[in-house]
């Protein structure tokens, strides 16, 4: 597991989440722990190291 800090694309608060590096490519939606808006999370690991991390707002 890896803890990643980032800025919410809605409320601009700094938040963190735990990433599971045992799954090489992942894309999922997680709610911001501050403002509760949905965040699209896309991550990629290579040899258990984080290669790509992206968070985006979701059009509603």
DSSP file (Angstrom, degrees, kcal/mol; ACC not computed):
  #  RESIDUE AA STRUCTURE BP1 BP2  ACC     N-H-->O    O-->H-N    N-H-->O    O-->H-N    TCO  KAPPA ALPHA  PHI   PSI    X-CA   Y-CA   Z-CA
    1    1 A X              0   0    0      0, 0.0     2,-0.4     0, 0.0    19,-0.2   0.000 360.0 360.0 360.0 148.3    0.0    0.0    0.0
    2    2 A X  E     -A   19   0A   0     17,-2.2    17,-3.6     2,-0.0     2,-0.5  -0.999 360.0-137.5-134.8 132.0    1.1    3.5   -0.8
    3    3 A X  E     -A   18   0A   0     -2,-0.4     2,-0.5    15,-0.2    15,-0.2  -0.807  22.8-168.7 -91.7 128.6   -0.3    6.8    0.7
    4    4 A X  E     -A   17   0A   0     13,-2.7    13,-1.9    -2,-0.5     2,-0.4  -0.971   8.0-155.0-121.4 127.5   -0.8    9.5   -1.9
    5    5 A X  E     +A   16   0A   0     -2,-0.5     2,-0.3    11,-0.2    11,-0.2  -0.813  27.7 150.6 -98.6 140.5   -1.5   13.1   -1.1
    6    6 A X  E     -A   15   0A   0      9,-2.7     9,-2.9    -2,-0.4     2,-0.5  -0.952  44.6 -96.0-157.8 173.4   -3.3   15.3   -3.7
    7    7 A X  E     -A   14   0A   0     -2,-0.3     7,-0.2     7,-0.2     2,-0.1  -0.855  38.4-117.3-102.2 131.0   -5.6   18.2   -4.1
    8    8 A X     >  -     0   0    0      5,-2.6     4,-1.3    -2,-0.5    49,-0.1  -0.445  16.1-138.7 -63.9 133.5   -9.3   17.7   -4.6
    9    9 A X  T  4 S+     0   0    0     -2,-0.1    -1,-0.1     1,-0.1    48,-0.1   0.547  98.5  40.3 -73.2  -4.9  -10.5   19.0   -8.0
   10   10 A X  T  4 S+     0   0    0      3,-0.1    -1,-0.1    27,-0.1    -2,-0.0   0.833 129.7  17.7-103.7 -57.8  -13.6   20.4   -6.4
   11   11 A X  T  4 S-     0   0    0      2,-0.1    -2,-0.1    26,-0.1     3,-0.1   0.530  89.0-132.6-100.3  -7.4  -12.8   22.0   -3.0
   12   12 A X     <  +     0   0    0     -4,-1.3     2,-0.2     1,-0.2    -3,-0.1   0.615  55.7 143.7  66.0  15.4   -9.0   22.3   -3.5
   13   13 A X        -     0   0    0     -6,-0.1    -5,-2.6     1,-0.1     2,-0.5  -0.560  57.2-111.2 -81.1 150.1   -8.3   20.8   -0.1
   14   14 A X  E     +A    7   0A   0     -7,-0.2     2,-0.3    -2,-0.2    -7,-0.2  -0.716  48.8 164.9 -81.2 124.9   -5.3   18.5    0.3
   15   15 A X  E     -A    6   0A   0     -9,-2.9    -9,-2.7    -2,-0.5     2,-0.3  -0.843  22.0-144.4-133.2 170.5   -6.4   14.9    1.0
   16   16 A X  E     -A    5   0A   0     -2,-0.3     2,-0.3   -11,-0.2   -11,-0.2  -0.943  10.2-173.1-135.3 158.7   -4.8   11.5    0.9
   17   17 A X  E     -A    4   0A   0    -13,-1.9   -13,-2.7    -2,-0.3     2,-0.5  -0.990  28.1-114.4-147.1 154.7   -5.8    8.0   -0.1
   18   18 A X  E     -A    3   0A   0     -2,-0.3     2,-0.4   -15,-0.2   -15,-0.2  -0.778  29.7-154.6 -90.6 129.6   -4.2    4.6    0.2
   19   19 A X  E     -A    2   0A   0    -17,-3.6   -17,-2.2    -2,-0.5     2,-0.9  -0.867  12.4-134.4-107.4 137.6   -3.3    3.0   -3.1
   20   20 A X    >   -     0   0    0     -2,-0.4     3,-1.2   -19,-0.2    -2,-0.0  -0.793  17.5-172.2 -91.3 104.8   -3.1   -0.7   -3.6
   21   21 A X  T 3  S+     0   0    0     -2,-0.9    27,-0.2     1,-0.2    -1,-0.1   0.403  72.9  80.5 -81.3   4.9    0.1   -1.3   -5.6
   22   22 A X  T 3  S+     0   0    0      1,-0.1     2,-0.6    26,-0.1    -1,-0.2   0.593  84.7  66.4 -82.8 -10.4   -0.6   -5.0   -6.0
   23   23 A X  S <  S-     0   0    0     -3,-1.2    -1,-0.1     1,-0.1    22,-0.1  -0.946  76.7-154.0-111.9 111.8   -3.0   -4.1   -8.9
   24   24 A X  S    S+     0   0    0     -2,-0.6    21,-3.4     1,-0.1     2,-0.4   0.859  76.4  24.6 -58.2 -44.2   -1.0   -2.7  -11.8
   25   25 A X  E    S+B   44   0B   0     19,-0.2     2,-0.3     2,-0.0    19,-0.2  -0.985  70.5 169.8-129.2 132.8   -3.7   -0.6  -13.5
   26   26 A X  E     +B   43   0B   0     17,-2.5    17,-2.5    -2,-0.4     2,-0.3  -0.990  14.7 178.1-141.8 146.8   -6.8    0.9  -11.8
   27   27 A X  E     +B   42   0B   0     -2,-0.3     2,-0.3    15,-0.2    15,-0.2  -0.933  26.8 137.2-146.7 123.6   -9.6    3.3  -12.5
   28   28 A X  E     -B   41   0B   0     13,-2.3    13,-3.5    -2,-0.3     2,-0.5  -0.953  47.4-106.0-157.5 172.1  -12.3    4.0  -10.0
   29   29 A X  E     +B   40   0B   0     -2,-0.3     2,-0.4    11,-0.2    11,-0.2  -0.925  32.9 175.6-111.9 132.2  -14.5    6.7   -8.4
   30   30 A X  E     -B   39   0B   0      9,-2.5     9,-2.3    -2,-0.5     2,-0.2  -0.999  28.7-120.1-135.6 138.4  -13.9    7.7   -4.8
   31   31 A X  E     -B   38   0B   0     -2,-0.4     7,-0.2     7,-0.2     2,-0.2  -0.538  32.8-107.1 -78.3 142.1  -15.7   10.5   -2.9
   32   32 A X     >  -     0   0    0      5,-2.6     4,-1.3    -2,-0.2    -1,-0.1  -0.462  21.1-138.9 -63.2 135.1  -13.6   13.4   -1.5
   33   33 A X  T  4 S+     0   0    0     -2,-0.2    -1,-0.1     2,-0.1    -2,-0.0   0.624  99.0  41.2 -74.2 -11.5  -13.4   13.0    2.3
   34   34 A X  T  4 S+     0   0    0      3,-0.1    -1,-0.1   -21,-0.1    -3,-0.0   0.873 132.6  14.3 -97.3 -57.1  -13.9   16.8    2.7
   35   35 A X  T  4 S-     0   0    0      2,-0.1    -2,-0.1   -22,-0.1    -4,-0.0   0.533  89.7-132.2-102.6  -7.5  -16.6   17.8    0.2
   36   36 A X     <  +     0   0    0     -4,-1.3     2,-0.2     1,-0.2    -3,-0.1   0.556  54.7 143.8  69.1  10.9  -18.0   14.4   -0.7
   37   37 A X        -     0   0    0     -6,-0.1    -5,-2.6     1,-0.1     2,-0.3  -0.523  58.2-100.1 -77.9 150.6  -17.9   15.0   -4.5
   38   38 A X  E     -B   31   0B   0     -7,-0.2    20,-0.7    -2,-0.2     2,-0.5  -0.532  36.4-163.3 -76.5 133.3  -17.0   12.1   -6.7
   39   39 A X  E     -BC  30  57B   0     -9,-2.3    -9,-2.5    -2,-0.3     2,-0.6  -0.965  15.6-136.6-118.3 128.0  -13.4   12.0   -8.0
   40   40 A X  E     -BC  29  56B   0     16,-2.8    16,-2.0    -2,-0.5     2,-0.5  -0.753  25.2-163.6 -82.1 121.3  -12.3    9.8  -10.9
   41   41 A X  E     -BC  28  55B   0    -13,-3.5   -13,-2.3    -2,-0.6     2,-0.4  -0.927  11.4-179.4-112.2 128.4   -9.0    8.2   -9.9
   42   42 A X  E     +BC  27  54B   0     12,-2.6    12,-2.3    -2,-0.5     2,-0.3  -0.992  11.2 167.7-128.3 124.6   -6.7    6.6  -12.5
   43   43 A X  E     -BC  26  53B   0    -17,-2.5   -17,-2.5    -2,-0.4     2,-0.4  -0.958  17.2-166.9-137.8 154.3   -3.4    5.0  -11.4
   44   44 A X  E     -BC  25  52B   0      8,-2.2     7,-3.1    -2,-0.3     8,-1.8  -0.988   5.0-165.8-143.2 132.3   -0.7    2.7  -12.8
   45   45 A X  E     - C   0  50B   0    -21,-3.4     2,-0.4    -2,-0.4     5,-0.2  -0.910   3.0-167.4-114.3 144.0    2.0    0.8  -11.1
   46   46 A X  E >  S- C   0  49B   0      3,-2.6     3,-1.8    -2,-0.4    -2,-0.0  -0.989  82.3 -11.1-129.4 123.1    5.1   -0.8  -12.7
   47   47 A X  T 3  S-     0   0    0     -2,-0.4    -1,-0.1     1,-0.3     3,-0.1   0.894 129.4 -57.9  52.7  42.6    7.1   -3.2  -10.5
   48   48 A X  T 3  S+     0   0    0    -27,-0.2     2,-0.4     1,-0.2    -1,-0.3   0.503 114.7 117.3  68.4   7.1    5.1   -1.9   -7.5
   49   49 A X  E <  S-C   46   0B   0     -3,-1.8    -3,-2.6   -28,-0.0     2,-0.4  -0.867  74.0-109.4-106.3 140.2    6.2    1.7   -8.1
   50   50 A X  E     +C   45   0B   0     -2,-0.4    -5,-0.2    -5,-0.2     3,-0.1  -0.513  42.1 165.7 -69.7 120.3    3.7    4.4   -8.9
   51   51 A X  E     +     0   0B   0     -7,-3.1     2,-0.4    -2,-0.4    -6,-0.2   0.749  65.9  19.4-103.2 -34.7    4.1    5.4  -12.6
   52   52 A X  E     +C   44   0B   0     -8,-1.8    -8,-2.2     2,-0.0     2,-0.4  -0.999  56.7 173.1-143.4 134.8    0.9    7.4  -13.2
   53   53 A X  E     +C   43   0B   0     -2,-0.4     2,-0.4   -10,-0.2   -10,-0.2  -0.964  10.5 166.4-142.3 124.6   -1.6    9.1  -10.8
   54   54 A X  E     -C   42   0B   0    -12,-2.3   -12,-2.6    -2,-0.4     2,-0.4  -1.000  14.0-170.3-141.6 137.8   -4.5   11.3  -12.0
   55   55 A X  E     +C   41   0B   0     -2,-0.4     2,-0.3   -14,-0.2   -14,-0.2  -0.989  13.3 176.6-126.3 138.6   -7.6   12.6  -10.4
   56   56 A X  E     -C   40   0B   0    -16,-2.0   -16,-2.8    -2,-0.4     2,-0.1  -0.969  30.7-111.7-138.6 151.8  -10.4   14.4  -12.2
   57   57 A X  E     -C   39   0B   0     -2,-0.3     2,-0.5   -18,-0.2   -18,-0.1  -0.423  34.2-124.8 -73.7 160.3  -13.8   15.9  -11.5
   58   58 A X        -     0   0    0    -20,-0.7     2,-0.2    -2,-0.1   -20,-0.1  -0.938  19.9-119.4-112.4 127.9  -16.8   14.1  -12.9
   59   59 A X              0   0    0     -2,-0.5     0, 0.0     1,-0.2     0, 0.0  -0.456 360.0 360.0 -65.4 130.6  -19.3   16.0  -15.0
   60   60 A X              0   0    0     -2,-0.2    -1,-0.2     0, 0.0    -2,-0.0   0.384 360.0 360.0-119.9 360.0  -22.7   15.9  -13.4
